[in-house]
Amino acid sequence: MTITVNTATLKQQLSHYLGLASQGRNVLITSHKRIVARLLGEDGDSRLPLREPTVPASAVADIGGFGFKHDPLAEIAKERSAR
């Protein structure tokens, strides 16, 4: 079953329409009576794939100037080891 909604209503009730899409219903989004987008529900486990880093964490060591309270390299290493 396909449901059509305009952008203004979608903005007001986004959670509702996301719920419908997650139940497997197609939601067509319109603007000025023209279809501009479509929400499609996913089947099963729809987690995004985990990619390997393309640049080592040590590459950001020389950037500096961000005023981090903690060492960003240690935070990145901690986060990566938790995966």
C-alpha positions as CSV (number, residue, x, y, z in Angstrom):
1,M,0.0,0.0,0.0
2,T,1.4,3.4,-1.0
3,I,0.7,6.5,1.1
4,T,1.1,10.0,-0.3
5,V,2.0,13.0,2.0
6,N,3.0,16.6,1.3
7,T,6.2,18.0,2.7
8,A,4.5,20.3,5.2
9,T,2.6,17.4,6.8
10,L,5.6,15.2,6.7
11,K,7.6,17.7,8.6
12,Q,4.9,17.9,11.3
13,Q,4.5,14.2,11.6
14,L,7.8,12.7,10.6
15,S,7.9,10.0,13.2
16,H,4.5,8.7,12.1
17,Y,5.6,8.4,8.5
18,L,8.9,6.9,9.4
19,G,7.0,4.3,11.4
20,L,4.8,3.5,8.4
21,A,7.9,3.1,6.2
22,S,9.5,0.8,8.8
23,Q,6.3,-1.4,8.7
24,G,7.0,-1.9,5.0
25,R,4.6,0.7,3.5
26,N,5.8,3.0,0.7
27,V,5.4,6.7,1.5
28,L,5.5,9.1,-1.5
29,I,6.5,12.7,-0.6
30,T,5.0,15.5,-2.7
31,S,5.6,19.2,-3.1
32,H,3.2,21.2,-5.1
33,K,1.4,18.0,-6.2
34,R,4.6,16.5,-7.7
35,I,6.5,13.5,-6.2
36,V,9.9,14.6,-4.9
37,A,10.9,11.7,-2.8
38,R,10.0,8.2,-1.5
39,L,10.4,6.5,1.8
40,L,10.9,2.7,1.6
41,G,11.0,0.4,4.5
42,E,13.9,-2.1,5.0
43,D,13.5,-5.8,5.6
44,G,15.4,-7.5,8.4
45,D,18.5,-6.1,10.0
46,S,19.2,-2.8,8.2
47,R,22.3,-1.7,10.0
48,L,24.9,0.1,7.9
49,P,28.0,-1.8,7.0
50,L,31.1,-1.1,9.1
51,R,34.0,0.1,6.9
52,E,37.7,-0.1,7.7
53,P,39.3,3.3,8.2
54,T,41.1,4.7,5.2
55,V,43.5,6.9,7.1
56,P,45.2,5.8,10.4
57,A,44.2,7.7,13.5
58,S,47.8,8.9,13.9
59,A,47.2,11.1,10.8
60,V,45.2,13.6,12.8
61,A,47.9,14.1,15.4
62,D,49.5,16.9,13.5
63,I,46.3,18.9,12.9
64,G,46.0,20.4,16.4
65,G,44.3,23.6,17.3
66,F,40.9,22.2,18.2
67,G,41.2,22.6,22.0
68,F,40.2,19.0,22.9
69,K,40.0,18.3,26.6
70,H,41.2,14.7,25.9
71,D,43.6,13.3,23.4
72,P,41.5,12.7,20.3
73,L,43.8,9.8,19.2
74,A,43.1,8.0,22.5
75,E,39.4,8.5,22.1
76,I,39.4,7.2,18.5
77,A,41.5,4.1,19.5
78,K,39.1,3.5,22.5
79,E,36.0,3.8,20.2
80,R,37.6,1.5,17.6
81,S,38.6,-1.2,20.1
82,A,35.0,-1.3,21.4
83,R,33.7,-2.5,18.0
